[in-house]
Amino acid sequence: MQTTTLPTDPTLCPLCGGDNRCAMEIQRATGVKQAPCWCTSLTFSAELLDRLPEAARGQACICGNCLAAFQTGQNPNGSTA
């Protein structure tokens, strides 16, 4: 059986599937200038980035909830990492 990988949606977090609120993607999609994205002033560790599916790397931003959960040792669903 052949599996098909769906394209990554750049408006959704590749870890939890929630809205990633990426200002750069909003600007690209709408053509409306946005303030710098919230994520440009934060640090995403290599360990967190390694959790991204290969197909999503460089294609979609991790959301703030997943970043905060990772930094506090939680998964987005509230369980420990």
C-alpha positions in Angstrom: 0.0 0.0 0.0 1.3 3.4 -0.9 1.1 6.2 1.6 0.7 9.9 0.6 2.2 12.7 2.6 -0.1 15.7 2.7 1.5 19.1 2.2 2.3 21.1 5.3 -0.2 23.9 6.1 2.1 26.9 7.0 -0.8 28.4 9.0 -0.8 25.5 11.5 1.6 24.3 14.0 3.2 21.0 12.8 3.3 19.7 16.4 -0.2 20.2 17.6 -2.2 21.3 14.5 -3.3 24.5 16.1 -3.1 28.0 14.7 0.6 29.2 14.8 -0.3 32.9 14.3 2.7 33.4 12.0 2.7 37.0 10.9 5.0 36.2 8.0 2.5 33.7 6.7 -0.4 36.1 7.2 1.4 38.7 5.2 2.3 36.3 2.4 -1.3 35.0 2.2 -3.0 38.4 2.4 -0.5 40.9 1.1 -1.2 43.1 4.1 2.0 44.2 5.9 2.3 42.8 9.4 4.4 43.7 12.4 7.4 41.3 12.9 6.2 37.8 13.9 6.2 37.0 17.6 8.6 34.1 17.0 11.4 36.2 15.6 12.3 37.4 19.1 12.3 33.9 20.7 14.7 31.0 20.7 13.6 27.5 19.5 16.0 24.9 20.8 17.5 22.2 18.4 15.8 19.6 20.6 12.4 21.1 20.0 13.0 21.6 16.3 14.1 18.0 16.1 10.5 17.0 17.0 9.2 18.5 13.8 8.2 16.0 11.1 10.8 16.1 8.3 8.2 17.4 5.8 7.3 20.4 8.0 10.9 21.6 8.6 11.2 25.1 7.2 7.6 25.0 6.1 5.5 25.9 9.2 6.2 27.6 12.5 5.8 26.0 15.9 3.0 27.8 17.9 3.5 29.7 21.1 1.6 27.1 23.1 3.9 24.3 22.0 7.0 26.4 22.6 5.8 27.3 26.1 4.9 23.7 26.9 8.3 22.4 25.7 10.1 25.0 27.8 8.2 23.9 30.9 8.6 20.2 30.3 5.0 19.6 29.1 3.5 18.4 25.9 0.7 20.5 24.4 -1.9 18.1 25.8 -0.6 18.8 29.4 1.3 15.5 30.0 5.0 15.6 30.9 7.5 15.4 28.0 
